[in-house]
């Protein structure tokens, strides 16, 4: 497990994977909130 975490946080590919996951979650939340507001109009 230590090797996986070290590779995830220190290599460029690992950092790109973390950024991609965070971006997708943020975009999903943004769209969910936006559609929820539009539905209640």
JOGI-V816968 format. One record per helix or strand of 2 or more residues. SS is the DSSP state (H for helix, E for strand). FROM is the first residue (numbers start at 0). LEN is the number of residues. Records with the same first field share a line. If there is no record, write none. Layout:
SS: FROM-LEN + FROM-LEN
//
This chain:
H: 1-9 + 11-28
//
